[in-house]
Amino acid sequence: MDYEKPLDNDGKLELGYKSILRESNEDQQFWQRDSAGTPFVQAYDFRYREDIHAGYVTWGRKYGAWGLQFGGRGEVVYTTAELQGDSSDIAAALAQLGGAEATFVNDYTSFYPSTNLSYTVDDRNQWVLSYNRRVNRPRGRQVNPFVDNADPRNLRYGNPFLLPEYTDGLELGHQLTTKALTVTTSLFYKTTRDVIRRFISVDDAGIAYRTYVNLARQTNSGLEVVAMWRKGRSLQLRINGSIYHQKTDGSNLAPDLGNNGFQGSAGYQVSALLKGGWKVQVNGRYRAPSQYTQGTFQGYISHSAAVSRDFYDGKVKGSLRVSDMFDQQEWSYTSEGRDFFQDGTFKRQSRFVYATVTWSFGKLEPGQRGRGKGSYGGGAGGSFDGGEF
């Protein structure tokens, strides 16, 4: 539910309430063999429920060249993870996580403030100073304790005891806008507590346990630049890049666990409108080599392309897209701790060709999309260190 009231001087008051109810039930049975080679069945049921109830308020207005906005969101969250089954692997995994309870309850209340101060110099230049707090909640395989033992010496499983991570961010930005060019530059500082990261431990028998844990704290400070150049409606070029210093403190798990160094990424997108109504788009992204809490990541580069065209007055649209067209997308890494060292490469099938035909008919009334009232929480997607590669 959302309520919006316009105010004087381009002001606005917004109120709202939102509930998200999630439930995941996974029942699995699988065959294994004991030391004598006799097959037997292991089974387990994992149920994960998360109910989020949140309300927000945002107020803003302008004072001449100055713009001011304050807001906040409060939430109450109820989380329950319940495990039932007779899997010895899962029992061992829970023991590695420091607990043997089959049910874990994590109910909490949080508040997320935000503020934004802007100053418009002229019709080309604007400065913005902002602060906000966001949440990233564990998801999917990060909390599922099912043990992937395809490699019996490298066991992988989720951690149902994971806590959400909270990030406080401060940003100073400048935007330059001309007829053909828009450049946005941002200096940022972010600090995150209860950081969700992959973690490897090795027991006395040499068995590696790979799961997710909460590290004490992480800070990121750096510069981000986004530039967009346009030539009428026929050509558009977008370039973005960031470089930042990251420091991670994992001393809650081990005295010397963490990382300290620079990281960076870049990307581009070229869009062109050709004769005959054909549209072409090429994009690419680059992730620089970097350090993480238990090793190094070698980086990657990838390029994709697409072409599309409308037919029959826009009622039919055909498109052809190629992802990772040079088949370069792979992740090479090293993992290292006091009692282990690993060097590996992860390569999934990433080069695909997609052909799509869309036929639009009738009249579709556009619905109101969800309003951007801050993050209600999602997975740690896109992060090598977070594991979602």
C-alpha positions, 0 to 999 in steps of 0.5 A: 500500500502506497500513499503520496501527497504533493506539497508546496515547492515541489515537495512530496510526502509518501507513506507505505506498508509492505509485507513479504511472506516467503516459504521454501519446502525442500524434501529430498531422498538420495542413495549412498553406500556405506563402507562395505558398499551396501546402498542405503537411502538418506532423506531430509526435509528443509523448511525455511520461512521468512515473513517481512512486515515493513512501513516507510515514510519519506518527506522532501521539498525544495528551497530554491537551488537546494533539495532536501529529503528525509525518510526511513523504513522500519520492519519486523522480520520473523525467520524460521529454519527447520530441518528433519531427516537422518542424514549423517552428512547434514549432522556433521555439517551442522556440527561444523557450523557450531550447533546441532539444533534442528530448528533455528529461529531468528526474529528481529526488528530493524530501522533503515534511515535515509537522507538526501541533500542536493544543490543545483548549480545551473541547468548543467551541474548538480551536486548530491550528498546522500546517506542510507542503510540497506539490508541483504538477506541470505537466500536459497542455497546460502541457508540450505544445509543439504550437503553436496558430497559429489566430491567426498573430500570437498563438501558444500552446504548452506548455513541456516544460522546466517544473519542478514548483513547491514550496509551504511553508505555515504555518497557524494555525487556530481552530475554533468548534463549537456545535450549529448553527454551525461556524466555522473561521478560518485565518491562513496564510503560503505561499511557493512556488518555481519558480511555474508561470505564463503568460508572453507575449513579443513578437518584433521582428516583433510576433508574440506567443508565449504559453506557461508558465514557472517564476518564481522565487518567490511568497508568499501571506499572509492570512486564510480563514474558513469558516462552516457553519450548520445547522437540523436536517436541513432547512437548511444554509448554508455561507459561505467567504471569503479575503483575502490579499496576494500577491507574485510575483518573476519576476526570473529572467526580467526584472528588473521582472517580478512583482506585489504586491497584495491578492486575494480570493474568496468563495462560498456554498452553501445546501442545503434538504430540502423536503416530499416528499423534494425536495432543493434546492441553490444555490451561488455563487462570486466572484473579486475583481479582482487583479493578476498577473505581466503584467497585471490580472484583472477577476474574475468571479461565478457562480451554480448551482442543482440539485434532486433526489429519490429514488424507489422507496425510494432505488433511483432518483434523479433530478436537474436542475442548471443551471450558471452560471444567469445566464450571468455566467462570463467573464474580462476581463483586460489583459496588458502588458509592455515591448513590448505591451499587450492587453485581452481577454475570454474567454467560454466556454459555461458555462450548461448544464442537466443532467438525470440519472437513476440506478438502483441495483440489487444490492449494492455493497460500499463500497471503501476510498478513497485516503488523504489523505497529501498531494499527489502533484501535480496541475495548476494548475487553477482559476487564471487566472494559471496559465491553466486557465480 
